Amino acid sequence: MLLIRNGLIHDLEQKEPYYGDILVKDGKIAAIGTDLTDDTEVFEAEGKDVYPGMIDAHSHLGVSGTGIGFEGSDYNELGDINSPQVRGIDSVNPFDPAFKTAAKAGITTIATGPGSANALGGTWLAIKTTGICVDDMVVRDPVAMKCAFGENPKRCYKDRGNFARMSTAAHLREMLFKAREYMAKKEYAGNDLSKMPPFDFKMESLLPVMRREIPLKAHAHQANDILTAVRIAREFDLKMTLEHVTEGHLIADVLAKTDYPMAVGPTFTDASKFELQYKSWTTPGILAAKGCQVSLITDHPFSLEEYLPVYAGLAVKAGMDPYEALKAITINPAKHLGIEDRVGSIKEGKDADIIIWDGPLFSIESAPKAVFINGELIR
């Protein structure tokens, strides 16, 4: 048991912070109040800021490892443009040194999984940033099915039947049509094995998407790619999250009329591709001001995981409301991943992922005084 005492609590359940104590039992937040007492270990927060652990809704931590190269990179299956059957969990390396760096920086949960080479890339999962066995680190698996639009599938499969954006969309549509038909045949067959369609691993893997149990996680930078993703999701009545959204500020009024969560970034990089020419730190603030649910992301290793709060600070500098920026690295990514019942805010019953911050959260000059994951002191 642990008592975190006398901290300025930013619980993300309400906007204004307040001074109080947090009681932790069995890795969960057991109580929040003032003058709490218990026969337990006491951590004196000394009036410092107390936040929920930060969350990155889009990273490749553990699958695109430190020391990038063929042996260090396991996040793209380049043998087949449609690979929904692969699972990100099978590539995660918990001994990637970047996990410890992220955890000590206060990033306590990340979503990781396949990259954007394929029209359909496989499933993502949400995990804690501490542990030696990925199965024990899982918060939820799967959280989404990766799909991608734009330059990456074009580049990776241009010599294998995917030379244009409309080809990528066609590949995805074909798989979704087949999955819908496969699902209908299985439902019609019921328990009658003689009527069951032949087993198809790819189609089986898409059933949670077709049943709206998990969303498509749609990689899209350009405005036209974003709107193609929206078009297809509506066509098949699917859940979807929008990832990167680099040109989202150009179509903010259109996106504000949708209910798709948006993960914006990475922005702390150069415009290395044509589709990144309008990349701007103003994007998350513009979208949030329009009422969109915005998460800020690192896309690690393309920008480093441990600097997630600094990226939030740069978004604030570019005009984003500070509280919206704080939500964008805590409760919003939790909602984005469907894990807000466990993480993203300081609330009784949630995981005791708590950071005590020494100085301004969004500053490169400050750092956590302490980081707790599942109630265990990490830093």
Residue pairs with C-beta under 8 A, 6 or more apart in sequence:
1 23
1 24
1 25
1 38
1 39
1 40
1 41
2 23
2 24
2 25
2 40
2 41
2 42
2 43
2 352
2 372
2 375
3 21
3 22
3 23
3 24
3 36
3 37
3 38
3 40
3 41
3 42
3 43
4 21
4 22
4 23
4 24
4 43
4 45
4 50
4 354
4 356
4 372
5 21
5 36
5 42
5 43
5 44
5 45
6 19
6 20
6 21
6 44
6 45
6 46
6 47
7 19
7 20
7 21
7 22
7 45
7 46
7 47
7 48
7 49
7 50
7 356
8 17
8 18
8 19
8 45
8 47
8 48
8 49
8 50
9 17
9 18
9 19
9 20
9 22
9 32
9 50
9 346
10 17
10 49
10 50
10 51
10 52
10 326
10 346
11 17
11 32
11 52
11 345
11 346
11 347
12 51
12 52
12 326
12 327
12 330
12 331
12 344
12 345
12 346
13 345
13 346
13 347
15 323
17 49
19 34
19 47
20 32
20 33
20 34
21 31
21 32
21 33
21 34
21 35
21 36
22 29
22 31
22 32
22 36
22 50
22 346
22 352
22 354
23 29
23 30
23 31
23 32
23 33
23 36
23 38
23 40
24 30
24 352
24 354
24 372
24 375
25 375
26 375
27 351
27 352
27 374
27 375
27 376
28 349
28 350
28 351
28 352
28 375
29 346
29 347
29 348
29 349
29 350
29 351
29 352
29 354
30 348
31 348
32 346
32 347
32 348
43 356
43 370
43 377
45 356
48 356
48 357
48 358
48 369
49 356
49 357
49 361
50 346
50 354
50 355
50 356
50 357
51 106
51 326
51 330
51 346
51 354
51 355
51 357
51 361
52 330
52 331
52 343
52 344
52 345
52 346
52 350
52 353
52 354
52 355
53 106
53 107
53 108
53 109
53 330
53 343
53 353
53 354
53 355
53 371
53 372
53 373
54 106
54 107
54 108
54 109
54 308
54 309
54 329
54 330
54 355
55 107
55 108
55 109
55 110
55 295
55 329
55 330
55 333
55 334
55 337
55 343
55 344
56 107
56 109
56 110
56 111
56 297
56 298
56 300
56 305
56 308
56 329
56 333
57 111
57 241
57 263
57 295
57 297
57 332
57 333
57 336
57 337
58 111
58 217
58 243
58 244
58 263
58 265
58 295
58 297
58 298
58 299
59 110
59 111
59 112
59 297
59 298
59 299
59 300
59 305
60 75
60 112
60 113
60 115
60 299
60 300
60 301
60 302
61 96
61 98
61 99
61 102
61 110
61 112
61 129
61 300
61 301
61 305
62 91
62 92
62 93
62 94
62 96
62 98
62 99
62 112
62 127
62 134
63 73
63 74
63 75
63 88
63 91
63 92
63 93
63 112
63 113
63 114
64 72
64 73
64 74
64 75
64 115
64 300
64 301
65 72
65 73
65 74
65 93
65 96
65 98
66 72
66 96
66 97
66 98
66 301
68 301
74 91
74 93
75 88
75 91
75 113
75 114
75 115
76 114
76 115
76 116
76 117
76 118
76 121
76 156
77 83
77 86
77 114
77 117
77 118
77 121
77 122
78 117
78 156
80 118
81 118
81 119
81 120
81 153
81 156
81 157
81 160
81 161
81 162
81 171
82 118
82 119
82 120
82 171
82 172
82 175
82 202
83 114
83 118
83 120
83 121
83 122
83 202
84 120
84 121
84 122
84 123
84 145
84 175
84 202
84 205
84 206
84 209
85 122
85 201
85 202
85 204
85 205
86 114
86 121
86 122
86 123
87 122
87 123
87 125
87 141
87 142
88 112
88 113
88 114
88 122
88 123
88 124
88 125
88 142
89 123
89 125
89 134
89 135
89 138
89 141
91 114
92 112
92 125
92 127
92 134
94 131
94 132
94 133
94 134
94 137
95 132
98 300
98 301
98 304
98 305
98 306
99 129
99 130
100 129
100 130
101 305
101 306
102 110
102 129
102 300
102 305
102 306
103 129
103 130
103 371
103 373
103 378
103 379
104 306
104 368
104 371
104 378
104 379
105 305
105 306
105 307
105 308
105 309
105 367
105 368
105 371
106 309
106 355
106 357
106 368
106 371
107 129
107 305
107 306
107 308
108 128
108 129
108 130
108 343
108 353
108 355
108 371
108 373
109 126
109 127
109 128
109 129
109 139
109 333
109 334
109 339
109 343
109 353
110 126
110 127
110 129
110 300
110 305
111 124
111 125
111 126
111 127
111 143
111 144
111 333
111 337
112 124
112 125
112 127
113 121
113 122
113 123
113 124
113 125
113 144
113 146
113 217
114 121
114 122
114 123
114 124
114 146
115 121
115 146
115 148
115 152
116 146
116 148
116 150
116 152
116 153
116 219
117 148
117 152
117 153
117 156
117 157
118 146
118 147
118 148
118 153
118 156
118 157
119 147
119 148
119 153
119 162
119 168
119 171
119 172
119 175
120 145
120 146
120 147
120 171
120 172
120 175
120 206
121 146
121 147
121 148
122 145
122 146
122 205
123 141
123 142
123 143
123 144
123 145
123 146
123 205
123 214
124 142
124 143
124 144
124 145
124 146
124 217
125 138
125 139
125 140
125 141
125 142
125 143
126 138
126 139
126 140
126 141
126 143
126 337
126 339
127 134
127 137
127 138
127 139
127 141
128 137
128 139
128 353
128 373
128 374
129 137
129 373
130 137
130 373
130 374
130 376
130 378
131 137
139 337
139 339
139 342
139 343
140 337
140 338
140 339
142 208
142 214
143 214
143 217
143 337
143 338
143 339
144 214
144 215
144 216
144 217
144 241
144 337
145 205
145 206
145 208
145 209
145 214
145 215
145 216
145 217
146 216
146 217
146 219
147 172
147 216
147 217
147 218
147 219
147 229
148 168
148 218
148 219
148 220
149 165
149 168
149 169
149 218
149 219
149 220
149 225
149 226
149 228
149 229
150 165
150 168
150 219
150 220
150 221
150 222
150 225
150 275
151 221
151 273
151 274
151 275
152 219
153 162
153 168
153 171
154 162
154 163
154 164
154 165
154 167
154 168
161 167
162 168
162 171
165 224
165 225
165 228
169 228
169 232
172 232
173 232
173 235
175 202
175 206
176 206
176 209
176 210
176 232
176 236
176 238
178 203
179 202
179 203
179 206
179 207
179 209
179 210
180 210
180 236
182 197
182 200
182 203
182 204
182 206
182 207
183 203
183 207
183 210
183 211
185 195
185 196
185 197
186 196
186 197
186 207
188 195
189 195
189 196
189 197
208 214
209 215
209 216
209 238
209 239
210 236
210 238
212 237
212 238
212 239
214 239
214 338
215 238
215 239
215 240
215 241
216 229
216 233
216 238
216 239
216 240
216 241
217 240
217 241
217 243
218 229
218 233
218 240
218 241
218 242
218 243
219 243
219 244
220 226
220 228
220 229
220 242
220 243
220 244
220 245
221 244
221 245
221 246
221 247
221 273
221 275
221 276
222 246
222 247
222 275
223 247
223 248
223 250
223 251
225 275
226 242
226 245
226 247
226 248
226 251
226 255
227 251
227 254
229 240
229 242
230 240
230 242
230 258
230 260
232 238
233 239
233 240
233 260
240 260
241 260
241 261
241 262
241 263
241 336
242 248
242 255
242 260
242 261
242 262
242 263
243 263
243 297
244 263
244 264
244 265
244 266
244 297
244 299
245 255
245 262
245 263
245 264
245 283
245 287
246 264
246 275
246 276
246 278
246 279
246 283
247 275
247 278
247 283
248 255
248 262
248 264
248 283
248 286
248 287
248 292
249 278
249 280
249 282
249 283
249 286
249 287
250 278
252 286
252 287
252 290
252 292
253 290
255 262
255 287
255 290
255 292
256 287
256 290
256 291
256 292
261 293
261 295
261 332
261 335
261 336
262 287
262 292
262 293
262 294
262 295
263 294
263 295
263 296
263 297
263 333
263 336
264 283
264 284
264 287
264 294
264 295
264 296
264 297
264 328
265 284
265 296
265 297
265 298
265 299
265 303
265 311
266 297
266 298
266 299
266 302
266 303
266 311
267 279
267 280
267 281
267 283
267 303
267 311
267 314
267 315
268 298
268 303
268 307
268 310
268 311
268 314
269 276
269 279
269 302
269 303
271 277
271 279
280 318
281 314
281 315
281 317
281 318
282 318
282 319
284 294
284 296
284 315
284 320
284 324
284 325
284 328
285 315
285 316
285 318
285 319
285 320
285 321
285 324
285 325
286 319
287 294
288 294
288 320
288 321
288 324
288 328
289 321
289 324
293 332
293 335
293 336
294 324
294 327
294 328
294 332
295 328
295 329
295 332
295 333
295 336
296 308
296 311
296 312
296 315
296 325
296 328
296 329
297 333
298 304
298 305
298 307
298 308
298 311
303 311
307 364
308 329
309 329
309 361
309 362
310 362
310 363
310 364
312 320
312 325
312 326
312 328
312 329
312 361
312 362
313 325
313 360
313 361
313 362
313 363
313 364
315 325
315 328
316 322
316 325
316 362
320 328
322 362
325 362
326 361
330 344
330 345
331 340
331 344
331 345
332 344
333 344
334 340
334 342
334 343
334 344
334 345
335 344
341 350
342 350
342 351
343 350
343 351
343 353
344 350
346 354
351 373
351 374
352 372
352 373
352 374
352 375
353 372
353 373
353 374
354 371
354 372
355 368
355 370
355 371
355 372
356 368
356 369
356 370
356 371
357 366
357 367
357 368
357 369
358 366
358 367
358 368
358 369
359 365
359 366
359 367
360 366
368 379
370 377
370 379
371 377
371 378
371 379
372 378
